[in-house]
Amino acid sequence: MQAIRVNEFGGPEVMSFETVDSPTIGDKDVLVKVEAAGINYIDTYQRSGLYQIPLPATLGLEAAGTVAEVGGAVSGFAAGDRVAYTNVAGAYAEFAAVPQDKLVALPDGVSFDAGAAAMLQGCTAHYLCQSTYPVKAGDRCLIHAAAGGVGLLLIQMVKNAGGFVIGTCSTEEKAELARQAGADEVILYGQQDFETEVKRITDGAGVNVAYDSVGKSTFEKSIDCLSRFGYMVLYGNASGPVTEFNPATLGPKGSLFLTRPTLFDYLATREDLEWRSGDIFKWIAEGKLKLRLEHFYPLSDAVAAHQALEGRQTTGKVILRP
């Protein structure tokens, strides 16, 4: 089969399109023929070495497709079933071996592209506003990278929970996408100081929660945007990791909370996976959650897809198709 492999850490150019053996499955595994694989920022962190993974490796942590084969102890899935998954390495390939407890059925009416787009980023947005900081009606929420894959989904989920959304974007085109998703206010951080604007928009009160996937370049200002007892939720490093911080500063700024969550912990149990993916697929079917799908690349063009993502040339979800 064909797969995207990484043999050394580095930029997008270290990825290679290779012929490799198809994965073998154990008794509790399912062999999935991948129809669509989602690209996420964590893939770029693993490729670059920011997040260390054993090499050589096949990238990708989410996909949707059809069941090609099941292990002898698998129940609930059969050949031909439409399925989706996340948090299993090796999605940038024609086939993937997936433990049955990581797999969910893809509902009728949800395309493979949508299934791949909904799993990692959808479950991330879900845990951020349902668990890490459960948004309540009237909460003021700052969402960085508001036109990105997680950002557009998070805006919709926060609005459905009754929150007030302030988004940040790099361009007016992206700002318009954030507004279409439901953002109440959008700040162009290249033209405006987002801390000053947040204070203006909230009449000096600040926000209850800041959802920050950007990292180094926004971290300290995001903290300064918080109201008393506010939550700083750092869930990404698009501009680089935060390497120096004194937690003692959180006290004088309003007894603030700081957390660095990961999807792996919030999908640690089968119950969590079924709850989060079930909500997402239900909201898609009900029209309460709209996916933005417009960037599609063949598997062989994974290098170009990573270059576009890291160059901030994309909005919404980026999909690879084997």
VMD Tcl script that draws the C-alpha trace (Angstrom):
set ca {
  {0.00 0.00 0.00}
  {0.96 3.67 -0.28}
  {1.66 5.76 2.83}
  {3.25 9.02 3.90}
  {6.32 8.23 5.98}
  {8.68 10.30 8.09}
  {12.20 8.96 8.50}
  {13.70 12.04 10.16}
  {12.31 15.12 11.90}
  {12.08 18.37 9.99}
  {9.95 20.50 7.68}
  {7.26 19.27 5.28}
  {9.94 18.10 2.88}
  {10.94 15.20 5.18}
  {7.66 13.44 4.37}
  {7.93 10.80 1.66}
  {5.32 8.94 -0.37}
  {6.34 5.29 -0.03}
  {5.17 1.77 -0.77}
  {4.96 -0.18 2.50}
  {3.41 -3.41 3.74}
  {-0.26 -3.25 4.67}
  {-0.74 -3.36 8.46}
  {-1.54 -6.63 10.16}
  {-4.37 -6.76 12.66}
  {-4.71 -8.45 16.02}
  {-7.75 -10.21 17.42}
  {-9.31 -6.95 18.66}
  {-8.30 -4.80 15.68}
  {-10.10 -3.66 12.55}
  {-8.44 -3.07 9.19}
  {-9.86 0.14 7.75}
  {-9.61 1.12 4.08}
  {-9.00 4.84 4.46}
  {-11.21 7.04 2.28}
  {-10.35 10.38 3.92}
  {-7.66 11.32 6.45}
  {-7.72 14.54 8.43}
  {-4.69 16.80 8.72}
  {-4.14 18.50 12.08}
  {-1.52 20.72 13.66}
  {-0.42 17.88 15.91}
  {0.75 16.10 12.74}
  {3.14 18.98 12.06}
  {4.41 18.86 15.66}
  {5.14 15.14 15.31}
  {6.76 15.62 11.91}
  {9.01 18.45 13.12}
  {10.05 16.70 16.31}
  {8.38 19.18 18.65}
  {6.42 16.14 19.81}
  {8.82 13.18 19.73}
  {7.54 9.97 18.15}
  {9.47 6.81 17.23}
  {10.81 6.91 13.67}
  {10.25 5.85 10.99}
  {6.53 6.56 11.27}
  {3.37 6.99 9.24}
  {1.71 10.30 10.16}
  {-1.97 11.02 10.78}
  {-4.26 10.53 13.75}
  {-7.77 10.48 12.27}
  {-9.60 9.07 9.29}
  {-12.86 7.72 7.95}
  {-13.34 4.76 5.69}
  {-14.75 1.27 5.30}
  {-14.01 -1.90 7.25}
  {-11.89 -4.26 5.12}
  {-11.26 -6.98 7.71}
  {-11.96 -7.66 11.39}
  {-9.98 -9.54 14.01}
  {-11.27 -12.77 15.49}
  {-12.42 -11.16 18.77}
  {-14.05 -8.10 17.22}
  {-17.76 -7.59 17.81}
  {-19.95 -4.78 16.53}
  {-18.12 -4.20 13.24}
  {-18.15 -6.13 9.98}
  {-16.60 -5.85 6.53}
  {-18.16 -3.01 4.57}
  {-19.18 -0.89 7.59}
  {-18.59 2.83 7.34}
  {-16.44 3.97 10.27}
  {-14.35 6.83 11.65}
  {-11.67 7.14 14.33}
  {-9.09 9.38 15.96}
  {-6.10 9.03 18.32}
  {-4.64 6.13 16.32}
  {-1.39 6.76 14.44}
  {-0.98 5.91 10.75}
  {-3.92 7.58 8.99}
  {-1.86 8.98 6.08}
  {-2.12 5.64 4.27}
  {-4.42 3.49 2.16}
  {-5.13 1.14 5.08}
  {-4.92 1.46 8.86}
  {-5.14 -1.04 11.71}
  {-7.46 0.39 14.38}
  {-8.33 -1.10 17.79}
  {-12.07 -1.72 17.89}
  {-12.47 0.43 21.02}
  {-11.17 3.47 19.09}
  {-13.61 3.02 16.21}
  {-17.10 4.50 15.84}
  {-19.77 3.90 13.24}
  {-20.17 6.68 10.68}
  {-23.88 7.56 10.51}
  {-25.77 7.47 7.22}
  {-25.71 10.88 5.62}
  {-22.29 11.81 7.01}
  {-19.67 11.65 4.26}
  {-16.19 10.20 4.67}
  {-14.76 13.71 4.36}
  {-17.08 14.95 7.10}
  {-16.27 11.94 9.26}
  {-12.55 12.62 9.02}
  {-13.10 16.32 9.65}
  {-15.33 15.78 12.68}
  {-13.31 13.38 14.77}
  {-10.12 15.00 16.08}
  {-11.05 18.65 15.68}
  {-14.70 18.11 16.59}
  {-13.86 16.11 19.71}
  {-11.26 18.74 20.61}
  {-13.79 21.57 20.37}
  {-16.25 19.43 22.34}
  {-13.95 18.76 25.30}
  {-12.74 22.37 25.37}
  {-16.20 23.87 25.88}
  {-17.98 20.91 27.50}
  {-15.32 19.69 29.94}
  {-12.14 21.78 30.28}
  {-14.22 24.92 30.78}
  {-17.94 24.09 30.53}
  {-19.38 27.17 28.84}
  {-22.55 28.60 30.38}
  {-25.03 31.11 29.02}
  {-23.51 34.58 29.17}
  {-19.88 33.47 29.41}
  {-17.43 35.62 27.47}
  {-14.99 33.48 25.47}
  {-11.85 34.42 23.54}
  {-11.04 32.01 20.68}
  {-7.74 32.37 18.84}
  {-7.31 31.04 15.29}
  {-11.06 31.41 15.00}
  {-11.18 30.50 11.29}
  {-9.18 27.29 11.72}
  {-10.62 23.81 11.88}
  {-11.08 23.73 15.64}
  {-11.87 27.43 15.84}
  {-14.90 27.35 13.53}
  {-16.35 24.33 15.35}
  {-15.62 25.80 18.78}
  {-17.38 29.05 17.88}
  {-20.54 27.15 16.97}
  {-20.46 24.99 20.10}
  {-19.91 27.99 22.38}
  {-22.75 29.89 20.71}
  {-25.04 26.87 21.04}
  {-24.23 26.89 24.77}
  {-25.18 30.58 25.04}
  {-21.68 32.05 25.18}
  {-20.39 35.33 23.75}
  {-17.51 34.79 21.31}
  {-14.58 37.09 20.58}
  {-12.43 35.57 17.85}
  {-9.02 36.50 16.49}
  {-7.90 36.04 12.87}
  {-5.11 37.16 10.56}
  {-7.17 38.47 7.61}
  {-10.55 40.02 6.89}
  {-11.45 36.99 4.77}
  {-10.90 34.71 7.75}
  {-12.73 37.14 10.02}
  {-15.79 36.87 7.79}
  {-15.72 33.08 8.12}
  {-15.61 33.44 11.90}
  {-18.59 35.80 11.79}
  {-20.51 33.35 9.61}
  {-19.83 30.66 12.22}
  {-21.40 32.92 14.86}
  {-18.59 34.99 16.37}
  {-19.97 38.14 18.02}
  {-16.75 40.12 17.59}
  {-13.62 39.43 15.53}
  {-10.21 41.01 16.05}
  {-7.59 41.20 13.28}
  {-4.52 40.67 15.42}
  {-2.17 41.98 12.71}
  {-3.91 45.35 12.76}
  {-5.21 45.57 16.33}
  {-3.87 44.72 19.78}
  {-6.19 41.92 20.83}
  {-5.76 42.58 24.56}
  {-6.81 46.20 24.14}
  {-9.73 45.19 21.96}
  {-10.93 42.51 24.38}
  {-10.90 45.03 27.23}
  {-12.84 47.49 25.06}
  {-15.42 44.93 23.93}
  {-16.00 43.69 27.48}
  {-15.96 47.17 29.09}
  {-12.84 46.20 30.99}
  {-14.31 43.01 32.48}
  {-12.26 40.58 30.40}
  {-13.27 37.07 29.32}
  {-14.17 34.04 31.41}
  {-12.05 31.75 29.26}
  {-9.35 32.07 26.60}
  {-8.98 29.15 24.20}
  {-5.45 29.49 22.82}
  {-4.01 27.15 20.20}
  {-1.40 29.67 19.02}
  {0.94 29.48 21.99}
  {4.08 31.54 22.35}
  {3.00 34.73 20.58}
  {-0.41 35.05 22.28}
  {0.02 33.33 25.64}
  {0.81 36.22 27.99}
  {-1.68 38.64 26.42}
  {-4.36 35.94 26.56}
  {-3.84 35.65 30.30}
  {-4.15 39.41 30.62}
  {-7.53 39.22 28.86}
  {-9.05 37.10 31.62}
  {-11.54 38.20 34.25}
  {-11.21 37.19 37.90}
  {-11.13 33.36 38.23}
  {-10.75 33.13 34.46}
  {-9.47 30.04 32.65}
  {-6.45 30.09 30.36}
  {-6.79 27.00 28.16}
  {-3.59 26.46 26.17}
  {-4.18 23.61 23.75}
  {-1.72 24.22 20.91}
  {1.63 25.68 19.85}
  {1.12 27.04 16.31}
  {3.56 29.93 16.95}
  {5.90 27.85 19.10}
  {5.80 26.35 22.59}
  {5.55 28.38 25.79}
  {8.82 27.57 27.55}
  {8.97 30.09 30.39}
  {6.17 31.04 32.76}
  {5.93 31.88 36.45}
  {2.66 30.47 37.87}
  {2.88 32.91 40.80}
  {1.68 35.65 38.41}
  {-1.75 34.00 38.20}
  {-2.65 35.11 41.73}
  {-2.29 38.91 41.42}
  {-4.01 38.80 38.01}
  {-7.24 37.47 39.55}
  {-6.66 33.97 40.98}
  {-6.59 32.59 37.46}
  {-6.56 28.99 36.25}
  {-4.11 27.61 33.67}
  {-4.47 24.22 32.00}
  {-2.73 22.44 29.13}
  {-5.25 19.78 28.02}
  {-4.83 17.08 25.41}
  {-7.42 15.13 23.47}
  {-5.85 11.83 24.51}
  {-6.96 12.33 28.12}
  {-10.43 13.56 27.19}
  {-10.97 10.47 24.99}
  {-9.38 8.05 27.46}
  {-12.51 5.92 27.86}
  {-14.97 4.36 25.43}
  {-17.74 6.33 27.14}
  {-15.96 9.62 26.40}
  {-15.46 8.68 22.76}
  {-19.10 7.72 22.26}
  {-20.36 10.82 24.10}
  {-18.25 13.31 22.18}
  {-18.50 11.74 18.71}
  {-22.21 11.03 19.27}
  {-22.91 14.67 20.11}
  {-20.94 15.86 17.09}
  {-22.65 13.57 14.57}
  {-26.06 14.42 16.08}
  {-25.39 18.16 15.84}
  {-24.24 17.77 12.23}
  {-27.45 15.89 11.38}
  {-29.56 18.54 13.14}
  {-27.79 21.39 11.36}
  {-26.44 22.78 14.64}
  {-22.84 22.16 13.60}
  {-21.55 22.98 10.13}
  {-18.21 21.71 8.86}
  {-16.09 23.77 6.50}
  {-14.60 21.40 3.93}
  {-12.72 23.06 1.10}
  {-9.08 21.92 1.13}
  {-8.54 18.48 -0.41}
  {-5.24 16.91 -1.42}
  {-4.35 13.49 -2.80}
  {-2.26 11.43 -0.38}
  {0.79 11.94 -2.58}
  {0.57 15.73 -2.04}
  {0.86 15.65 1.76}
  {3.93 17.92 1.59}
  {1.92 20.66 -0.13}
  {-0.93 20.19 2.36}
  {1.40 20.71 5.34}
  {2.97 23.74 3.66}
  {-0.45 25.31 3.16}
  {-1.53 24.60 6.75}
  {1.64 25.99 8.33}
  {1.62 28.93 5.92}
  {-1.84 29.90 7.22}
  {-3.26 29.50 3.73}
  {-6.14 27.28 4.86}
  {-9.42 27.70 6.70}
  {-11.53 24.97 8.20}
  {-10.45 21.39 7.58}
  {-7.67 19.98 5.38}
  {-8.33 16.47 4.03}
  {-6.03 13.90 2.42}
  {-7.58 11.36 0.06}
  {-5.66 8.11 -0.64}
}
mol new
graphics top color blue
foreach p $ca { graphics top sphere $p radius 0.5 }
foreach p [lrange $ca 0 end-1] q [lrange $ca 1 end] { graphics top cylinder $p $q radius 0.2 }
display resetview
